[in-house]
């Protein structure tokens, strides 16, 4: 029977016999006989018990998925050679095959080319009059990007309430010079306090408002103690939500700024920003914050329209 079971200690210190074919286990006591193991073996060999499912491991899929981890988190290619990470992967699946940083770099390029090909579909359904110069193609991409969301209000409309305290804070400080002076004394370090109020439902202005106000989180917590009339200090949850919205809007701001320059940039630059947008939408699509999740859903609908 020992050929069909593995004897291991459980969390409570007891020795148990684990079937090699299914998840069943039995208390192991060599002195009490193996009749229960024999009965289980006979049933298990006749497929009466549910067999343990074994998922086929695909090296190609695993490497592609990890290339996306490298891209998403800006990791060095050398990460695939970290001894601890290799040991971790081998523990998860003994069939895992280690590879070098050069292979990792090649995988990232393949993933990049794959996503770039998907992005080119944006142009597939557009009627572009000649000449088909780089500027003309980039201009058409810019128009499409604006249409699917970089300047639309749907997503921001959903989370407008989440930024109410931040907007009221900016209004309160900008409405009085004496308040700004008092707030400036709560700010660590020298330098002018710079705040801007956004135009609601405009991506770029909301991003710029958050870009400026987020660095004053600690100062505003001090200011609410100094100014008893200040009633709009954001809560910890408000700040957490604002930071995530800022992170999501960053690539939208970057690509709009990139496309609004005097001369259009190369495709490699705006492909990078669009790729980051896709990653952010994907990673936050099931966010535990209902408001963020709904915002991502509306943004995703705009985005996916151009991948169909």
C-alpha positions as CSV (number, residue, x, y, z in Angstrom):
1,X,0.0,0.0,0.0
2,X,2.9,2.4,0.7
3,X,3.4,2.7,-3.1
4,X,0.0,4.3,-3.5
5,X,0.1,6.7,-0.5
6,X,2.4,9.4,0.8
7,X,2.9,9.6,4.6
8,X,3.2,13.1,5.8
9,X,2.6,15.0,9.0
10,X,-0.5,17.3,9.1
11,X,-0.6,20.7,10.6
12,X,-1.7,19.2,14.0
13,X,1.3,16.9,14.0
14,X,-0.5,13.7,13.2
15,X,0.9,11.4,10.5
16,X,-1.6,10.9,7.7
17,X,-1.5,8.8,4.5
18,X,-2.3,10.9,1.4
19,X,-3.6,9.2,-1.7
20,X,-1.4,9.9,-4.7
21,X,-4.4,9.8,-7.0
22,X,-7.0,11.9,-5.2
23,X,-7.3,14.4,-2.3
24,X,-8.3,11.7,0.3
25,X,-6.2,11.2,3.4
26,X,-6.3,8.8,6.4
27,X,-4.8,8.8,9.9
28,X,-1.6,6.7,9.6
29,X,-0.8,4.3,12.4
30,X,1.5,1.4,11.3
31,X,0.4,-0.7,14.3
32,X,-3.3,-0.6,13.4
33,X,-3.1,-2.1,10.0
34,X,-3.8,-0.8,6.5
35,X,-7.3,-2.2,5.8
36,X,-8.8,1.3,5.4
37,X,-6.0,2.2,2.9
38,X,-6.7,-1.0,1.0
39,X,-10.4,-0.3,0.7
40,X,-9.8,3.2,-0.5
41,X,-7.2,2.0,-3.1
42,X,-9.7,-0.5,-4.5
43,X,-12.4,2.2,-4.9
44,X,-10.0,4.8,-6.2
45,X,-8.6,2.4,-8.8
46,X,-12.1,1.8,-10.0
47,X,-12.5,5.6,-10.4
48,X,-15.3,5.7,-7.8
49,X,-13.6,8.6,-6.0
50,X,-13.0,11.9,-7.8
51,X,-9.5,12.0,-9.2
52,X,-7.2,14.8,-8.6
53,X,-7.1,17.2,-11.6
54,X,-3.8,18.0,-13.0
55,X,-3.5,21.2,-15.0
56,X,-1.1,20.9,-18.0
57,X,1.7,23.4,-17.6
58,X,2.6,25.4,-20.7
59,X,6.0,27.1,-20.6
60,X,5.1,29.5,-23.4
61,X,2.0,30.8,-21.6
62,X,3.8,31.1,-18.3
63,X,6.6,33.1,-19.9
64,X,4.2,35.4,-21.7
65,X,2.3,36.1,-18.5
66,X,5.5,36.8,-16.6
67,X,6.6,39.2,-19.4
68,X,3.4,41.2,-18.6
69,X,4.4,41.2,-14.9
70,X,7.8,42.7,-16.0
71,X,6.2,45.3,-18.1
72,X,3.4,46.2,-15.7
73,X,5.8,46.7,-12.7
74,X,8.8,47.9,-14.6
75,X,11.0,45.0,-13.3
76,X,14.5,44.3,-14.6
77,X,15.0,41.3,-16.9
78,X,17.4,39.9,-14.3
79,X,14.4,39.1,-12.1
80,X,13.9,35.8,-13.8
81,X,17.4,34.7,-12.6
82,X,16.7,35.5,-8.9
83,X,17.4,32.3,-7.0
84,X,14.5,32.7,-4.6
85,X,12.0,33.4,-7.4
86,X,13.2,30.4,-9.3
87,X,12.8,28.3,-6.2
88,X,9.3,29.7,-5.7
89,X,8.2,28.9,-9.2
90,X,9.7,25.3,-9.0
91,X,7.8,24.8,-5.8
92,X,4.5,25.9,-7.4
93,X,5.1,23.6,-10.4
94,X,8.0,21.1,-10.7
95,X,7.7,21.3,-14.5
96,X,8.7,24.9,-14.5
97,X,11.8,25.5,-16.6
98,X,14.1,28.4,-15.6
99,X,15.2,30.8,-18.3
100,X,17.7,33.7,-18.6
101,X,17.4,37.4,-18.7
102,X,18.0,37.4,-22.5
103,X,15.0,35.1,-23.0
104,X,12.9,37.4,-20.7
105,X,13.9,40.4,-22.8
106,X,12.9,38.5,-26.0
107,X,9.5,37.6,-24.4
108,X,8.8,41.3,-23.5
109,X,9.5,42.3,-27.1
110,X,7.1,39.6,-28.3
111,X,4.4,40.8,-25.9
112,X,5.1,44.4,-27.0
113,X,4.8,43.5,-30.7
114,X,1.6,41.5,-30.0
115,X,-0.1,44.5,-28.3
116,X,1.2,46.9,-30.9
117,X,-0.5,44.8,-33.6
118,X,-3.8,44.9,-31.6
119,X,-3.5,48.6,-31.3
120,X,-3.1,49.0,-35.0
121,X,-6.7,47.8,-35.3
122,X,-7.6,51.4,-34.4
123,X,-6.6,52.4,-37.9
124,X,-8.2,49.4,-39.6
125,X,-11.7,50.9,-39.7
126,X,-10.7,54.5,-40.4
127,X,-10.8,56.1,-43.8
128,X,-7.6,58.1,-44.1
129,X,-7.1,60.2,-47.1
130,X,-3.6,60.3,-48.6
131,X,-0.8,61.2,-48.1
132,X,-0.4,58.5,-45.4
133,X,2.5,60.3,-43.6
134,X,3.5,59.6,-40.0
135,X,1.8,62.9,-38.9
136,X,-1.4,61.9,-40.7
137,X,-1.5,58.5,-39.1
138,X,-0.7,59.8,-35.7
139,X,-3.3,62.5,-36.0
140,X,-6.0,59.8,-36.8
141,X,-4.9,57.8,-33.8
142,X,-5.2,60.9,-31.7
143,X,-8.8,61.5,-32.8
144,X,-9.7,57.9,-32.1
145,X,-8.1,58.0,-28.6
146,X,-10.0,61.1,-27.8
147,X,-13.2,59.5,-29.0
148,X,-12.9,56.3,-26.8
149,X,-12.2,58.2,-23.7
150,X,-9.3,60.6,-23.2
151,X,-11.6,63.5,-23.3
152,X,-15.0,61.9,-22.5
153,X,-16.8,62.5,-19.2
154,X,-18.5,59.1,-18.6
155,X,-15.9,57.6,-16.3
156,X,-15.3,60.8,-14.3
157,X,-19.0,61.4,-14.0
158,X,-19.2,58.2,-11.9
159,X,-16.5,59.2,-9.5
160,X,-17.2,63.0,-9.3
161,X,-18.6,62.5,-5.8
162,X,-15.4,60.8,-4.7
163,X,-13.5,64.0,-5.2
164,X,-16.0,66.4,-3.6
165,X,-13.9,67.0,-0.5
166,X,-10.8,67.6,-2.5
167,X,-12.6,70.1,-4.7
168,X,-14.1,71.9,-1.8
169,X,-10.7,72.0,-0.1
170,X,-9.2,73.7,-3.2
171,X,-12.0,76.2,-3.4
172,X,-11.7,77.0,0.3
173,X,-8.0,77.7,0.1
174,X,-8.1,79.6,-3.1
175,X,-11.0,81.8,-1.8
176,X,-8.9,83.6,0.8
177,X,-5.3,84.9,0.9
178,X,-5.2,84.6,4.7
179,X,-6.2,80.9,4.5
180,X,-3.5,80.3,1.9
181,X,-0.9,81.9,4.2
182,X,-2.1,79.8,7.2
183,X,-2.0,76.7,5.1
184,X,1.4,77.5,3.8
185,X,2.7,77.5,7.4
186,X,1.4,73.9,7.7
187,X,3.4,72.8,4.7
188,X,6.8,71.3,5.3
189,X,9.6,73.0,3.5
190,X,9.8,76.2,1.5
191,X,8.1,77.1,-1.7
192,X,4.8,78.4,-3.0
193,X,1.7,76.4,-2.4
194,X,0.2,75.6,-5.8
195,X,-3.3,74.3,-6.2
196,X,-5.7,74.2,-9.1
197,X,-9.4,73.5,-9.4
198,X,-10.4,71.1,-12.1
199,X,-13.1,71.5,-14.7
200,X,-15.3,68.5,-13.8
201,X,-15.5,65.7,-16.3
202,X,-12.3,66.8,-18.1
203,X,-9.6,64.1,-17.6
204,X,-6.6,66.4,-17.8
205,X,-7.7,69.1,-15.4
206,X,-8.8,66.5,-12.9
207,X,-5.4,64.8,-13.2
208,X,-3.6,68.2,-12.7
209,X,-5.7,69.0,-9.6
210,X,-4.8,65.7,-8.0
211,X,-1.2,65.9,-9.1
212,X,-0.9,69.2,-7.0
213,X,-3.1,68.4,-4.0
214,X,-2.0,64.9,-3.2
215,X,1.4,66.1,-2.0
216,X,-0.4,68.2,0.7
217,X,-2.2,65.3,2.5
218,X,-0.2,65.7,5.7
219,X,-0.3,69.5,5.6
220,X,-4.1,69.5,5.2
221,X,-4.4,67.2,8.3
222,X,-2.5,69.8,10.2
223,X,-4.5,72.7,8.7
224,X,-7.8,71.3,9.9
225,X,-6.5,71.6,13.5
226,X,-5.4,75.2,12.9
227,X,-8.6,76.4,11.0
228,X,-11.7,75.3,12.8
229,X,-13.8,76.5,9.9
230,X,-12.2,74.0,7.5
231,X,-14.8,71.2,7.2
232,X,-13.8,69.4,4.1
233,X,-10.6,67.6,5.0
234,X,-10.5,64.3,3.0
235,X,-10.6,61.1,5.0
236,X,-8.0,58.3,4.7
237,X,-10.4,56.5,2.3
238,X,-10.8,59.7,0.2
239,X,-7.0,60.1,-0.2
240,X,-6.7,56.4,-1.1
241,X,-9.3,56.7,-3.7
242,X,-7.8,60.0,-5.1
243,X,-4.4,58.4,-5.4
244,X,-5.8,55.5,-7.4
245,X,-7.8,57.9,-9.7
246,X,-4.6,59.9,-10.2
247,X,-2.7,56.8,-11.2
248,X,-5.4,55.8,-13.6
249,X,-5.6,59.2,-15.2
250,X,-1.8,59.6,-15.6
251,X,-1.4,57.8,-18.9
252,X,-4.5,59.6,-20.3
253,X,-2.9,62.9,-19.4
254,X,0.5,61.8,-20.8
255,X,-0.9,60.6,-24.1
256,X,-3.0,63.7,-24.6
257,X,0.0,65.9,-23.9
258,X,2.1,63.8,-26.2
259,X,-0.4,64.2,-29.1
260,X,-1.0,67.9,-28.5
261,X,2.6,68.8,-29.1
262,X,3.8,70.8,-32.1
263,X,5.1,67.7,-33.9
264,X,3.7,64.2,-33.5
265,X,5.9,61.7,-31.7
266,X,6.9,58.3,-32.9
267,X,4.6,55.3,-32.5
268,X,6.8,53.7,-29.8
269,X,5.9,56.6,-27.4
270,X,2.2,56.6,-27.7
271,X,2.0,52.8,-27.9
272,X,3.6,52.7,-24.5
273,X,1.0,54.9,-22.9
274,X,-1.9,53.0,-24.5
275,X,-0.3,49.8,-23.2
276,X,-0.2,51.2,-19.7
277,X,-3.8,52.3,-20.0
278,X,-4.8,48.7,-20.8
279,X,-2.9,47.3,-17.9
280,X,-4.4,49.8,-15.4
281,X,-8.0,49.1,-16.7
282,X,-7.3,45.3,-16.5
283,X,-5.8,45.3,-13.0
284,X,-8.6,47.5,-11.5
285,X,-11.6,46.0,-13.3
286,X,-12.6,44.0,-10.1
287,X,-11.5,46.6,-7.6
288,X,-13.2,46.3,-4.2
289,X,-14.2,50.0,-4.3
290,X,-17.6,50.0,-6.1
291,X,-17.1,53.5,-7.3
292,X,-13.7,52.8,-8.8
293,X,-15.0,49.5,-10.3
294,X,-17.9,51.4,-12.0
295,X,-15.5,54.0,-13.4
296,X,-13.2,51.4,-14.8
297,X,-16.2,49.6,-16.3
298,X,-17.3,52.7,-18.3
299,X,-13.8,53.5,-19.3
300,X,-13.3,49.9,-20.4
301,X,-16.4,50.0,-22.6
302,X,-14.9,52.9,-24.5
303,X,-11.5,51.2,-24.7
304,X,-12.8,47.8,-25.9
305,X,-14.8,49.4,-28.6
306,X,-11.6,49.8,-30.6
307,X,-10.3,46.3,-30.1
308,X,-13.3,44.5,-31.5
